[in-house]
Amino acid sequence: MDECIRIANLTKTFQGKTALNQLNCVVKQGEIYGFLGPSGAGKTTTIKLLTGQLKPQSGELTVLGKPVVPGRNDLYSQIGVLTDNSGFYEKMTVRENLKLFARISQTTDTRIQQVLEQLGLAEHQNKKAEKLSRGMKQRLMFARAILHQPKLLFLDEPTANLDPSTSEDVHALIRQMNSQGTTIFLTTHNMEEAQELCDHVAFLNEGHIVEEGTPSDLRLKYAEDAVELRYKDGTCLRVRKDAEALREALKQDGQLLTIHSQEPDLKTIFLQLTGRDLR
């Protein structure tokens, strides 16, 4: 699978304080890559560097096969960005907002209508943005980000401050876009979200990647060295994960219902690695 993003030895400082320190990672085309960590870990800074909004102190950034440099217009035509600053004009209608952005990206009216229907905004297209619910406003920001059919989409905390129902709608949109071939670089501090959506994740803490891999591989890697046996009478027995211990446990009286490996979730793994909770 081809590389979509490559970060090599990336360092960024602000007023003498290091935000990112010798960062390295690779994002493959077609995957949902989760860049995970608490507030202040460097997630948003990384997106700004990858999209040419900031310049690094050192290191190399390659996006869609070419180095990231300020003013690289071919990059902007191939990426979409959704952040908490991805604004729109409150006094304009949904369609008027999209027509404005379509003029900038030279997108057709046909494409506008396609996106309106794809994101469930068609029936709201003549409504002013200020009248939309929070969930519909998030859909409008998605519409703006994908209007020009980007190959790569950056999503910075896309479900922050959303209720569970609206968050699930956003997850469905992310899956839909990815199924159509869009590579997605997702930052979040919500480990449940990452575990549900991402093909590959990296844990970012104080400007460093402390661990990365697929969610399933990481859960297996950090699984407890024990299994839980549950019996029909409600009894639970924890034993070491080795053949001799299991043989002894299976000699116990009672009907065995399940044998369950104690695999941690991503939140637990992050806490184990860093000693930090995700807030």
C-alpha positions as CSV (number, residue, x, y, z in Angstrom):
1,M,0.0,0.0,0.0
2,D,1.4,3.4,-1.0
3,E,2.3,6.1,1.6
4,C,-0.1,9.1,1.9
5,I,1.9,10.9,4.7
6,R,5.4,10.5,5.9
7,I,6.8,12.4,8.9
8,A,10.5,12.1,9.6
9,N,12.3,13.6,12.6
10,L,9.8,16.4,13.0
11,T,10.5,19.0,15.6
12,K,8.5,22.1,16.4
13,T,9.0,24.6,19.2
14,F,7.0,27.7,20.3
15,Q,8.9,30.4,22.2
16,G,11.5,27.9,23.3
17,K,9.0,25.2,24.4
18,T,9.1,22.0,22.4
19,A,5.7,20.9,21.1
20,L,6.9,18.1,18.9
21,N,10.2,16.3,19.3
22,Q,11.7,14.1,16.6
23,L,8.3,12.8,15.5
24,N,8.2,9.9,13.0
25,C,5.2,8.2,11.4
26,V,3.8,6.9,8.2
27,V,0.1,6.9,7.1
28,K,-0.9,4.5,4.3
29,Q,-3.3,5.4,1.5
30,G,-6.9,4.4,2.2
31,E,-6.7,4.0,6.0
32,I,-8.2,5.8,8.9
33,Y,-5.2,6.8,11.0
34,G,-5.8,7.8,14.6
35,F,-3.5,10.3,16.1
36,L,-4.4,10.0,19.8
37,G,-3.5,12.0,22.9
38,P,-4.7,14.4,25.5
39,S,-5.2,18.1,25.0
40,G,-1.8,19.8,24.5
41,A,-0.1,16.7,23.3
42,G,0.7,18.2,19.8
43,K,-2.1,16.8,17.7
44,T,-3.4,20.1,16.2
45,T,0.1,21.4,15.8
46,T,0.9,18.3,13.7
47,I,-2.1,18.9,11.4
48,K,-1.1,22.6,10.9
49,L,2.4,21.4,10.0
50,L,1.1,18.8,7.6
51,T,-1.2,21.3,5.9
52,G,1.5,24.0,5.5
53,Q,0.0,26.4,8.1
54,L,3.2,26.2,10.2
55,K,6.8,25.6,9.5
56,P,8.9,23.1,11.5
57,Q,12.2,23.8,13.1
58,S,13.5,20.6,11.6
59,G,12.4,17.4,10.0
60,E,10.8,16.3,6.7
61,L,7.1,16.2,5.9
62,T,5.7,14.5,2.8
63,V,2.0,14.5,1.8
64,L,0.7,12.7,-1.2
65,G,4.2,12.0,-2.5
66,K,5.6,15.6,-2.3
67,P,7.3,17.7,0.4
68,V,5.1,20.1,2.3
69,V,6.1,23.7,1.6
70,P,4.1,27.0,2.2
71,G,2.0,27.9,-0.8
72,R,1.9,24.5,-2.3
73,N,-1.3,25.0,-4.2
74,D,-1.6,21.4,-5.6
75,L,-1.7,20.2,-2.0
76,Y,-4.6,22.4,-1.0
77,S,-6.6,21.1,-4.0
78,Q,-6.1,17.5,-2.8
79,I,-6.7,17.8,0.9
80,G,-9.7,18.7,3.1
81,V,-9.4,20.0,6.7
82,L,-12.0,20.0,9.4
83,T,-11.0,21.8,12.7
84,D,-12.9,23.7,15.3
85,N,-12.0,26.8,13.2
86,S,-13.6,25.5,10.0
87,G,-16.1,28.2,10.0
88,F,-19.0,29.2,7.7
89,Y,-21.1,32.2,7.3
90,E,-24.0,32.1,9.8
91,K,-26.2,34.6,7.9
92,M,-25.9,32.6,4.6
93,T,-27.9,29.5,3.7
94,V,-26.4,26.1,3.6
95,R,-26.3,26.2,-0.2
96,E,-25.0,29.7,-0.3
97,N,-22.1,28.7,1.9
98,L,-21.2,25.8,-0.3
99,K,-21.5,27.8,-3.5
100,L,-19.0,30.3,-2.0
101,F,-16.5,27.5,-1.3
102,A,-17.2,25.9,-4.6
103,R,-16.1,29.1,-6.4
104,I,-12.8,28.9,-4.6
105,S,-12.3,25.3,-5.5
106,Q,-13.9,25.5,-8.9
107,T,-16.5,22.9,-8.0
108,T,-19.7,22.5,-10.0
109,D,-23.3,22.9,-8.9
110,T,-23.8,19.2,-9.6
111,R,-21.2,18.4,-7.1
112,I,-22.8,20.7,-4.5
113,Q,-26.1,18.9,-4.9
114,Q,-24.4,15.5,-4.6
115,V,-22.7,16.5,-1.4
116,L,-25.9,18.0,0.0
117,E,-27.7,14.7,-0.6
118,Q,-24.7,12.6,0.6
119,L,-24.6,14.4,4.0
120,G,-28.3,14.7,4.5
121,L,-28.3,18.4,4.0
122,A,-30.5,18.7,0.9
123,E,-33.7,19.4,2.9
124,H,-31.9,22.1,4.8
125,Q,-30.1,23.8,1.9
126,N,-32.2,26.9,2.0
127,K,-31.9,27.3,5.7
128,K,-29.5,29.9,7.2
129,A,-26.6,28.3,8.9
130,E,-27.4,30.0,12.2
131,K,-30.7,28.1,12.3
132,L,-29.0,24.6,12.1
133,S,-28.6,22.2,15.0
134,R,-25.1,21.5,16.2
135,G,-25.1,18.2,14.4
136,M,-26.2,19.8,11.1
137,K,-23.6,22.5,11.5
138,Q,-21.0,19.7,11.8
139,R,-22.4,18.2,8.6
140,L,-22.0,21.6,6.9
141,M,-18.4,21.7,7.9
142,F,-17.9,18.2,6.6
143,A,-19.6,19.3,3.3
144,R,-17.2,22.1,3.0
145,A,-14.2,19.9,3.7
146,I,-15.1,17.2,1.1
147,L,-16.7,19.4,-1.6
148,H,-13.7,19.3,-3.9
149,Q,-13.3,15.5,-3.4
150,P,-10.0,15.5,-1.5
151,K,-7.8,12.4,-1.5
152,L,-6.8,13.1,2.1
153,L,-9.0,14.4,4.9
154,F,-7.7,15.9,8.2
155,L,-10.2,15.7,11.0
156,D,-9.2,17.5,14.3
157,E,-11.4,16.3,17.2
158,P,-14.5,16.0,14.9
159,T,-16.9,14.9,17.7
160,A,-15.7,17.1,20.5
161,N,-18.6,18.6,22.4
162,L,-21.2,16.6,20.5
163,D,-23.9,14.4,22.1
164,P,-23.6,10.6,21.6
165,S,-26.3,10.5,18.8
166,T,-24.6,13.3,16.8
167,S,-21.2,11.7,17.3
168,E,-22.5,8.4,15.9
169,D,-23.8,10.3,12.8
170,V,-20.3,11.8,12.4
171,H,-18.7,8.3,12.7
172,A,-21.0,7.1,9.9
173,L,-19.9,10.0,7.7
174,I,-16.2,9.2,8.4
175,R,-16.8,5.5,7.4
176,Q,-18.7,6.6,4.3
177,M,-15.9,8.9,3.1
178,N,-13.3,6.3,3.8
179,S,-15.2,3.6,2.0
180,Q,-15.1,5.9,-1.1
181,G,-11.3,5.9,-1.0
182,T,-10.5,8.9,1.1
183,T,-7.5,8.6,3.5
184,I,-8.4,10.1,6.9
185,F,-6.0,11.5,9.5
186,L,-8.1,11.7,12.7
187,T,-7.0,13.4,15.9
188,T,-8.9,12.6,19.0
189,H,-8.6,12.1,22.8
190,N,-11.6,9.7,22.7
191,M,-10.1,6.2,22.7
192,E,-13.5,4.5,22.3
193,E,-13.9,6.5,19.1
194,A,-10.5,5.5,17.9
195,Q,-10.9,1.9,18.7
196,E,-14.2,1.8,16.7
197,L,-13.0,3.7,13.7
198,C,-9.3,3.5,13.1
199,D,-7.2,1.0,11.1
200,H,-4.0,2.2,12.8
201,V,-3.4,4.4,15.8
202,A,-0.4,6.3,17.3
203,F,-0.3,7.5,21.0
204,L,1.1,11.0,21.3
205,N,2.3,12.2,24.6
206,E,4.3,15.4,25.2
207,G,5.4,15.6,21.6
208,H,6.5,12.0,21.3
209,I,4.8,9.0,19.8
210,V,5.1,6.4,22.6
211,E,3.4,3.5,20.8
212,E,1.6,2.7,17.6
213,G,-0.1,-0.2,15.8
214,T,-3.5,-1.5,14.9
215,P,-6.0,-1.4,17.8
216,S,-6.3,-5.2,17.8
217,D,-2.5,-5.7,17.9
218,L,-2.1,-3.2,20.7
219,R,-4.8,-4.8,22.8
220,L,-3.2,-8.2,22.3
221,K,0.3,-6.8,23.1
222,Y,-0.8,-5.3,26.4
223,A,-3.3,-8.0,27.4
224,E,-3.0,-9.4,30.9
225,D,-1.2,-12.6,31.3
226,A,-4.4,-14.3,32.5
227,V,-7.7,-15.5,31.3
228,E,-11.1,-15.5,33.0
229,L,-13.2,-18.7,33.1
230,R,-17.0,-18.2,33.7
231,Y,-19.2,-21.1,34.8
232,K,-22.9,-21.6,34.5
233,D,-23.4,-21.2,38.3
234,G,-22.0,-17.7,38.1
235,T,-18.5,-18.6,39.3
236,C,-15.6,-16.7,37.7
237,L,-12.0,-18.0,37.9
238,R,-8.9,-16.1,36.8
239,V,-5.9,-18.3,35.9
240,R,-2.5,-17.7,34.3
241,K,-2.4,-17.8,30.5
242,D,-0.4,-21.1,30.2
243,A,-1.3,-24.7,29.3
244,E,-0.7,-26.2,32.8
245,A,-2.9,-23.6,34.6
246,L,-5.7,-24.0,32.1
247,R,-5.6,-27.8,32.4
248,E,-6.0,-27.6,36.1
249,A,-8.8,-25.0,35.8
250,L,-10.7,-27.2,33.4
251,K,-10.7,-30.0,35.9
252,Q,-13.0,-27.9,38.1
253,D,-16.6,-29.1,38.6
254,G,-19.3,-27.1,36.9
255,Q,-20.3,-26.3,33.3
256,L,-17.9,-23.9,31.6
257,L,-19.6,-21.2,29.6
258,T,-16.8,-18.9,28.4
259,I,-13.0,-18.4,28.4
260,H,-12.3,-14.7,28.1
261,S,-8.8,-13.1,27.5
262,Q,-8.3,-9.9,29.6
263,E,-7.5,-7.5,26.7
264,P,-7.4,-3.8,27.8
265,D,-9.0,-1.0,25.8
266,L,-6.9,1.8,24.3
267,K,-7.6,4.2,27.1
268,T,-6.2,1.7,29.6
269,I,-3.1,1.1,27.4
270,F,-2.5,4.8,27.1
271,L,-2.7,5.2,30.9
272,Q,-0.3,2.3,31.4
273,L,2.2,3.8,29.0
274,T,2.1,7.5,30.1
275,G,0.5,7.6,33.5
276,R,-1.9,10.2,32.1
277,D,-5.7,10.1,31.8
278,L,-7.2,11.5,28.6
279,R,-8.9,14.8,29.3
